[in-house]
Amino acid sequence: MQSSPGSPSHRALAALAAGALALGGCSSDASSSPRPAPPRNVLFFLGDGMGMTTLTAARIYSVGEDGALTIDGLPETGFVKTYSNDAQVTDSAPSMAAYMTGVKTNNEVISMSPDTRAFDAAGGDYLSGADSACPPTGNGAPVTTLLELAKAAGRATGVVTTTRVTHATPAATYAHVCHRDAENTIAAQLVPGGAGFNAALGSGVDVVLGGGRRHFLPAAQGGARTDGRDLVAELRAAGWAYASTRAELDAATPAGGRLLGLFTGSHMAYDLDRDPAAQPSLAEMTGKALDVLTRNPRGFFLMVEGGRIDHALHETTARKALQDTVAFDQAIAAALARMQQVDPGLRNTLVVVTADHDHTLVLNGYARRTGPTTAAAPGVLGLVRNVLTGAPDPDVGGLPYTVIGFGNGESRPATRTALDDATVSASTYHQEAAVPMPAGGETHGGTDVFIGAAGLGAERFTGVMDNTAVFTLVRQAAGL
């Protein structure tokens, strides 16, 4: 179905259009009396693994070929090169670190200098379980992040994700470590006054919402920590309100402007599998974060990650990936609508939407238009059907094949069998791949990714740019 006039996507697009003439400007003050500087806000949205083909497929899945997602209405757009310091195809750690620090780093490394290595000379990980085994000297140095700059400027800060809050993308905003999988070490960097705290965070990250409770709790409480610390208790003692369910998040009224929400032990559920009574949606977490952060008179920096898009693509479960992309788009729509109320025309607010890397998802064949996916129609998740006859188009062996496939992945049958729409459009179906990989082993792709922007300084986000250049554009617009 097309987006209706009352839908979140339609309202967000209308709000963008209404504020288009005012984007990037500030009204002058005709009076002679001094006025405080207006708050400057940054909302940085990251769809993990949301390559151009995934974004296109999600649009068709949600609103059909001629429909539009909220992302499609961003007034300024461009493309981003994603290669890392040592690899043509990046992983999430150096890609997000490039956005947050302006520095190219090696794969697996979280916001450190380019000479930092995640592995020793023999190729072993600098890890001990989920604890860091990084050498204390001689292996690079931390590099400053946008979130740290925002804290230094007295602004509120927040991190919202559907992954563990210690996973690579959120970690790159607030932590520094030579290996992304040292998630116990990463969690400790969030706790002011505790061992391992990242002092560059000042009073700490004000809002942290997502999964990953296990890295905050000791083994005796079912967690993964080996040091016996209960970081949830430490943060609560330091003034953070805490929520572990959607109901607790809804009820939370953090008087001190600090909120921690850890809703699952590991990653949060895919949006298709999410129990809305237990886990908040990405849009709901984003809204709650804005409730807290917009109280700061100096402004805020908020990073929002649709993190499980990436995980579903690694599984080659396309329906889950596309639904999580739509949920990510809904979070953007909700944030745009809210910020138009807080800052009409986004005069003092920059909204950036991008991805960290691509995947190997492809759209196959000369498929007839499908329209959106519904209970009665598989849409883009179904078989390739002939434009003239509507019958499934065959491969060289006379068998039907799907619109969506993967360049590599776990579903690479030795002998292809006949497929049908009901099978291939199920949420648990693993789309076929050209190159066989182990379960969950579909890889990232090296293609450029989309970037879009609205508001303060958005006009600079055009053309083809390196991911490190995004850091400079955000920093300049935000005055950091």
C-alpha positions in Angstrom: 0.0 0.0 0.0 1.0 3.6 -0.5 1.7 5.7 2.6 -1.5 7.3 3.7 -1.8 11.0 4.5 -1.9 10.1 8.2 1.0 7.7 8.2 4.3 8.5 10.1 6.2 8.5 6.8 3.8 10.9 5.2 3.8 13.3 8.2 7.6 13.3 8.3 7.8 14.0 4.6 5.3 16.8 4.9 7.2 18.3 7.8 10.4 18.2 5.8 8.7 20.0 2.9 7.2 22.6 5.2 10.6 23.4 6.7 12.6 23.2 3.5 13.0 26.9 3.0 14.2 27.3 6.6 16.8 24.5 6.6 20.2 25.6 7.7 19.2 29.1 8.6 18.9 31.1 11.8 16.5 34.0 12.3 18.2 37.3 13.3 17.6 39.0 16.5 16.6 42.7 16.0 16.8 43.6 19.6 20.0 44.8 21.2 19.7 42.6 24.3 21.9 39.5 24.2 20.2 36.1 23.8 21.6 32.7 24.6 22.9 30.7 21.7 20.2 28.3 20.4 20.8 24.6 21.1 22.5 22.6 18.4 21.3 19.1 17.9 22.6 16.1 15.8 20.6 13.0 15.1 22.8 10.4 13.4 20.9 7.4 12.1 22.9 4.3 11.0 21.2 1.4 9.2 23.8 -1.4 9.8 24.4 -3.2 6.5 21.7 -1.2 4.8 23.1 -1.1 1.3 21.3 0.4 -1.7 19.8 -2.9 -2.8 18.5 -3.6 0.7 17.0 -0.1 0.8 15.3 -0.5 -2.5 13.9 -3.9 -1.6 12.6 -2.5 1.7 10.8 0.2 -0.2 9.1 -2.2 -2.5 8.3 -4.6 0.5 6.7 -1.7 2.4 5.1 0.6 -0.1 5.7 -0.8 -3.6 7.9 0.3 -6.4 6.3 3.7 -6.7 6.1 4.4 -3.0 8.4 6.3 -0.8 10.0 5.7 2.6 10.9 8.6 4.9 14.5 8.1 3.9 13.5 8.9 0.3 12.3 12.3 1.3 15.5 13.6 2.8 16.3 16.8 0.9 20.1 16.3 0.5 21.6 13.0 -0.6 24.9 11.5 -1.7 27.0 8.4 -1.6 29.7 7.2 0.8 32.9 5.1 0.2 33.2 2.5 2.9 36.6 0.8 2.6 38.6 0.6 5.8 42.3 1.3 6.5 43.3 -2.3 5.7 40.4 -3.8 3.7 38.3 -3.2 0.6 35.3 -4.5 2.5 34.9 -3.0 5.9 33.3 -4.4 9.0 31.1 -2.2 11.2 33.8 -1.2 13.7 36.1 0.9 11.4 33.2 2.1 9.3 31.4 3.6 12.2 34.7 4.8 13.7 35.3 6.7 10.4 32.0 8.5 10.8 32.6 9.3 14.5 36.3 10.2 14.4 37.2 11.1 10.8 40.0 8.5 11.0 40.5 5.3 8.8 41.1 2.4 11.1 41.7 -1.3 10.6 38.9 -3.9 10.6 37.7 -5.0 14.1 39.2 -1.8 15.7 37.0 0.6 17.8 37.8 4.3 17.5 41.6 4.0 17.7 44.4 5.4 15.5 45.2 3.8 12.1 48.3 1.9 13.5 46.1 -0.1 15.9 45.8 -3.8 15.3 43.2 -6.2 16.5 45.5 -9.2 16.2 48.9 -10.2 17.4 51.8 -11.1 15.1 50.6 -14.8 15.0 47.1 -13.7 13.9 45.5 -14.3 17.3 42.8 -12.0 18.6 43.7 -9.6 21.3 40.9 -11.1 23.4 40.2 -13.1 26.5 36.6 -14.1 26.1 34.8 -10.8 26.1 37.6 -9.0 27.8 40.3 -7.0 26.1 43.8 -8.4 25.8 45.1 -5.4 23.9 48.7 -4.4 24.7 48.8 -1.5 27.1 51.3 0.3 24.9 52.6 0.2 21.4 49.3 -0.6 19.7 47.8 2.7 18.7 45.9 5.4 20.7 42.3 6.6 21.1 41.0 9.1 18.7 38.2 11.6 19.7 34.6 10.9 18.7 31.8 13.2 17.9 30.0 12.1 21.0 33.0 13.0 23.2 33.1 16.4 21.5 29.4 16.9 22.3 30.0 16.0 25.9 32.9 18.5 26.0 30.6 21.2 24.7 28.1 20.6 27.5 25.5 18.8 25.3 23.5 15.8 26.1 24.4 12.5 24.5 22.6 9.3 23.7 23.0 5.9 22.0 20.0 3.9 20.9 20.3 0.5 19.1 18.6 -2.8 18.5 21.9 -4.7 19.0 23.8 -5.0 22.3 24.8 -1.5 23.3 28.4 -2.7 23.4 28.3 -3.9 19.8 30.6 -2.4 17.2 28.4 0.4 15.9 27.3 1.9 19.2 30.7 1.2 20.9 32.5 3.3 18.2 30.6 6.4 19.5 31.9 6.2 23.1 34.6 3.6 23.5 38.2 2.9 22.4 39.6 -0.6 22.2 41.7 -2.6 19.8 39.1 -5.4 19.3 35.4 -4.9 18.9 34.6 -8.2 20.6 36.0 -7.0 24.0 32.4 -6.1 25.0 33.0 -6.4 28.8 35.8 -3.9 28.5 33.6 -1.7 26.3 30.7 -1.7 28.8 33.1 -0.6 31.6 34.0 2.5 29.6 30.4 3.7 30.2 30.6 3.8 34.0 31.8 7.1 35.6 34.2 6.5 38.5 34.7 2.8 37.7 37.7 0.9 36.6 38.1 1.3 32.8 35.8 4.4 32.5 36.5 6.5 29.4 37.2 9.9 31.0 36.6 11.7 27.8 32.9 11.1 28.4 33.0 13.5 31.3 29.8 12.8 33.3 29.0 9.8 31.1 26.6 9.1 28.2 23.2 10.4 29.3 20.9 7.9 27.5 21.9 4.3 26.5 19.1 2.1 25.2 19.3 -1.3 23.6 20.3 -4.9 24.4 23.4 -6.5 25.9 22.6 -6.8 29.6 25.0 -9.7 29.9 28.0 -7.5 29.6 26.8 -5.3 32.5 26.2 -8.2 35.0 28.5 -10.7 36.7 28.4 -14.4 36.0 26.7 -14.9 39.3 23.7 -13.0 38.0 23.7 -14.7 34.6 25.9 -12.2 33.0 29.2 -12.4 31.1 31.4 -10.2 33.3 34.5 -11.9 34.8 35.4 -9.1 37.2 32.3 -9.6 39.5 31.0 -6.1 38.8 27.4 -5.2 38.5 27.5 -2.2 36.1 23.7 -1.7 36.1 23.9 -1.2 39.9 26.9 1.1 39.5 25.1 3.3 37.0 21.9 3.4 39.0 23.9 4.5 42.0 25.5 7.2 39.8 22.1 8.6 39.0 20.9 6.7 35.9 17.2 5.6 35.8 17.0 2.1 34.6 14.5 0.1 32.5 14.5 -3.5 31.5 11.1 -3.7 29.8 8.9 -1.6 27.6 6.6 -0.8 30.5 9.6 0.4 32.6 10.8 2.5 29.8 7.4 4.1 29.3 7.2 4.9 33.1 10.8 6.1 33.4 11.1 9.8 34.3 14.8 10.4 34.8 14.9 13.6 36.8 18.7 13.8 36.4 18.5 13.5 32.6 20.2 10.0 32.6 18.6 6.8 31.4 19.8 3.3 30.9 17.6 0.7 29.2 18.9 -2.9 28.7 16.0 -4.9 27.4 17.6 -8.3 26.5 20.7 -10.2 27.5 22.1 -10.1 24.0 20.6 -8.5 20.9 17.0 -7.3 20.8 14.6 -9.3 18.8 14.1 -8.8 15.1 11.1 -6.6 14.5 9.1 -9.4 13.0 9.7 -11.5 16.2 9.5 -8.7 18.8 7.0 -9.0 21.6 5.7 -5.4 21.8 4.6 -5.9 25.4 8.2 -6.8 26.4 10.5 -5.0 24.1 10.1 -1.4 22.8 10.5 -0.7 19.1 13.4 1.3 17.7 11.0 4.2 17.2 9.8 4.1 20.8 13.3 4.0 22.1 14.2 7.0 19.9 11.2 8.9 21.1 12.1 8.3 24.8 15.7 9.3 24.2 14.5 12.6 22.7 12.2 13.1 25.7 15.4 13.2 27.8 17.9 14.8 25.6 15.9 17.7 24.4 15.8 19.1 27.9 19.5 20.2 27.6 19.5 23.9 26.7 22.8 23.5 24.8 21.5 20.7 22.5 22.4 17.1 22.1 24.1 14.3 20.0 22.0 11.2 19.5 23.1 8.1 17.5 20.3 5.6 16.5 21.2 2.3 15.0 19.0 -0.2 13.2 21.5 -2.9 14.0 19.7 -6.1 13.2 19.3 -5.3 9.5 22.9 -6.5 9.3 22.3 -9.7 11.3 19.3 -10.8 9.1 21.4 -10.2 6.0 24.2 -12.4 7.4 21.6 -15.1 7.8 20.1 -14.4 4.4 16.7 -14.2 5.9 15.5 -11.3 3.7 12.1 -10.8 5.2 13.6 -10.1 8.6 16.1 -7.7 7.1 13.5 -5.7 5.1 11.2 -5.5 8.1 14.0 -4.2 10.3 14.8 -1.6 7.6 11.2 -0.5 7.7 11.3 -0.2 11.5 14.5 1.9 11.1 12.7 4.1 8.7 9.8 4.5 11.2 12.2 5.6 13.8 13.5 8.3 11.5 9.9 9.4 10.7 9.1 9.6 14.5 12.3 11.6 15.2 11.7 14.1 12.3 8.1 14.7 13.5 9.3 15.3 17.0 12.2 17.6 16.1 9.9 19.7 13.9 8.0 20.4 17.1 11.1 21.1 19.1 13.0 23.0 16.4 10.6 24.0 13.6 12.3 23.9 10.2 15.3 22.1 11.8 17.1 25.5 11.9 19.4 24.2 14.6 19.2 20.5 14.1 21.1 18.2 11.7 19.7 14.9 10.8 22.0 12.4 9.0 20.9 9.0 7.7 23.4 6.5 6.3 24.7 2.9 6.5 28.1 1.6 7.5 28.5 -0.9 4.6 26.7 -3.0 2.0 25.8 -6.7 1.8 25.6 -9.1 -1.1 21.8 -9.0 -1.5 20.7 -8.6 -5.1 17.5 -8.2 -7.1 17.3 -10.9 -9.8 15.8 -11.2 -13.2 13.4 -9.1 -15.2 10.6 -9.4 -12.6 7.2 -7.8 -13.2 6.2 -5.2 -10.7 5.1 -6.8 -7.4 3.8 -4.0 -5.3 4.2 -4.2 -1.5 4.3 -7.5 0.5 1.0 -8.3 2.1 -0.6 -11.3 3.8 -2.0 -12.3 0.3 1.0 -11.4 -1.9 4.7 -12.1 -1.4 5.8 -9.0 -3.3 9.6 -8.6 -3.7 10.1 -11.7 -1.5 8.5 -13.9 -4.1 9.4 -15.6 -7.3 10.5 -13.7 -10.5 7.4 -13.6 -12.7 7.3 -12.8 -16.4 6.1 -9.3 -17.2 3.8 -10.5 -20.0 2.4 -13.8 -18.7 2.8 -13.5 -14.9 4.2 -17.1 -14.8 7.4 -17.8 -12.9 10.5 -17.2 -15.1 12.7 -20.3 -15.2 16.4 -20.7 -14.7 18.5 -22.7 -17.2 17.2 -25.9 -15.7 13.6 -24.9 -16.0 13.1 -24.1 -12.3 11.7 -20.9 -10.8 13.9 -18.6 -8.8 13.4 -15.6 -6.5 13.6 -11.9 -6.9 15.9 -11.6 -3.9 19.2 -13.6 -3.9 22.6 -13.3 -2.3 26.1 -13.3 -3.8 27.2 -15.6 -1.1 25.5 -17.3 1.9 24.5 -20.5 3.6 21.7 -21.5 1.3 23.6 -22.9 -1.7 21.9 -26.2 -2.7 23.9 -28.7 -4.6 20.8 -29.3 -6.7 18.1 -26.7 -7.1 14.5 -27.8 -6.5 11.2 -26.2 -7.4 10.3 -23.2 -5.2 7.0 -21.6 -4.5 5.9 -18.1 -3.2 4.7 -19.4 0.2 8.1 -21.0 0.9 10.4 -18.2 -0.2 8.4 -15.3 1.5 8.4 -16.9 5.0 10.3 -15.0 7.7 12.5 -18.0 8.3 13.4 -18.7 4.7 17.1 -18.3 3.8 17.4 -17.0 0.2 19.6 -18.8 -2.2 23.2 -17.7 -2.7 25.7 -18.1 -5.5 28.7 -18.9 -3.3 28.4 -21.3 -0.4 29.2 -20.0 3.1 28.7 -21.4 6.6 25.5 -20.7 8.5 25.3 -16.9 9.2 28.4 -16.4 7.1 27.1 -14.2 4.3 29.6 -11.3 4.0 29.5 -7.6 3.8 29.8 -6.0 0.3 32.1 -3.2 -0.7 29.7 -1.0 -2.6 29.2 2.7 -1.8 26.2 3.4 0.5 23.5 6.1 0.6 23.7 9.1 2.8 20.9 11.6 3.3 20.6 14.7 5.4 18.1 17.4 6.5 18.4 20.6 8.6 21.4 22.6 9.8 24.3 22.2 7.3 22.5 19.5 5.3 23.4 21.2 2.0 26.9 20.0 2.4 26.0 16.3 2.2 26.0 15.8 -1.6 28.1 13.9 -4.1 30.4 11.0 -3.4 32.4 11.3 -0.2 34.7 9.2 1.9 33.2 8.1 5.2 35.8 10.1 7.1 34.5 13.3 5.5 31.2 12.8 7.2 32.8 13.4 10.5 34.0 16.8 9.4 30.6 17.8 7.9 28.8 16.9 11.1 31.4 18.6 13.3 31.2 21.8 11.3 27.4 21.9 11.2 27.1 21.2 15.0 29.9 23.7 15.9 31.9 21.1 17.8 
